Amino acid sequence: NGLAGPLQIQLRAAPGHPVEGLPVESLIQGDSSLVVGHLPAPIDGRMLDLRLQSVPGNPAAQAEDVAYRLPFDAARLRVDQAPQGRFSHDDEENRDAVDFALPEGTLVLAAREGTVMQIQDGFRGNGQDRERDGARAN
């Protein structure tokens, strides 16, 4: 895990190709590595067909019970996509995300102390080209 914080992972076999010992789930601390299992050798020279899913953060973490201010100054606010939105909030990593429509160049500040674990920039046209930008969407 090259992130500065924890990473949840799930290693599983591809559908229809079961592998003994899978699935396995684990929490890998930041800037560290971890052996999460030992897999059997493939039978008859076949290759293992595996899927690895990862989501930054600790699922057991609890948010502080305080009201956070928005991380930007805005007299008017527009939410482009709410949590569980169908455009790009349909996976574990983005399920609870909120997308705000802000002018390019708007200063965005931290809502609380912490460490930034991931950033992504370089989108064009609001990042709506799924072929070019989909894998980089947050």
N, C-alpha and C positions, 0 to 999 in steps of 0.2 A: 504494500500500500504506500504509494508515493505522496498521498495527501497528508496535510498537517493534522488531521483528525481521523476518527474511526470510520471504517468502511464495512457495511454489511455485505456479505456475499452469500450466494447460493450456487452450488455446483450440482448440476443434475445431468442425467442422460437425456439424449434426444428422445422424443416420443417414439415408442415402438422399439427402442433399443436399450432395454434395461441393463444397468450395470450394478453389480453387487456393491453395497455400501453407499449408494446414492439414492436420494439427494442428501447433501450435507449443507448445513448453514453454519456460518461463523461470523464473528465480529473481529476484524483485524484492526489493531490500534494504528494510529498515524505513524508514518515513517518507519514501518516495520513489515516483516513478512511472517507467515505462519503456515505450517503444513496442516492442511485441513483433512487429509485422509490419504490412504494408500489404496490404489486401485489394482484390481487383478489384471494380469496380462491378457491382451485380447486373444480370443480363440481363433484358430485356423488362419492366423495372419491378418485377420480383419482389424481395422482401426477402430478405436473408441470414438463415438460421436457424442461430444459433450457440449453443454451449454453453461456459461458462467454469467450470472447476473450480479451486478453490484449497485449499491445505493449508498451515497455518503451519509454519515451520521450514525448515531446510536439509537436504535428503536426504543430503548428504555429511558432515554433522556426526557426530562420533564421541563417544560418551559416555566419560567418564573411567573407567578401570578401578579403581573403588573401590566399596566396599559403602556404600550410602546407608541411613540410618536412615529409618524411617517418619516422615512429616511430622506425626504426631500421637501422643499418648500413649494407649495402649490395652492394658489387661491382657488383654482378649479381643479377637480380631480376626475379622471375618467378611467374606469377599469375596463381593459380590453378583453380580459379573460379571467374568470373566477376559478376557485378551486374545482377540480374535477371537470374542467372545461374540455370539450370534445376536440378542439383543434390540436393541442399539444400537451394537455394535462391528463393523459390517459395511461400513465405508467407510475410505478411506485415513487420514482425520484421527483416527479413533477405534480403528483396528485393534489397536493395542498398549496400549490403555487398560485400567486396572484400577479397578473400582468397589468402594469399601469402604462397608460399612454402619456409619454413625456417628450417634450421637444429634445432633439439631439443636442447634446452639450449640457443637459441639466445635471447639476451637481447632486450626487447621491451619497449620503453619509451613512455610517454605521448606526443601526438602531440601538446597539448595546456593545459592550466589550466582547471581543472574541477574535478568532483567527479566520481570515478568508481562506477557504479550502479550494475553490475553483473559480475561475473567471473565463469568460468567453466574449470575444468581440469580433469585429469584421463582418457582421451581417450586413446585407444590402437590402433595401426595400422592406424593412421590418422583418427580415429573415423568413419570408413566406415561401421561398423556393425550397420545398421539402427535399428535392434531390440534392441540392447543393448544401443546404443548411440543416436538414433534419437531424443528422447524427450529432450536430453540435448544439442543438437547441437545449436550453436548460429547463 
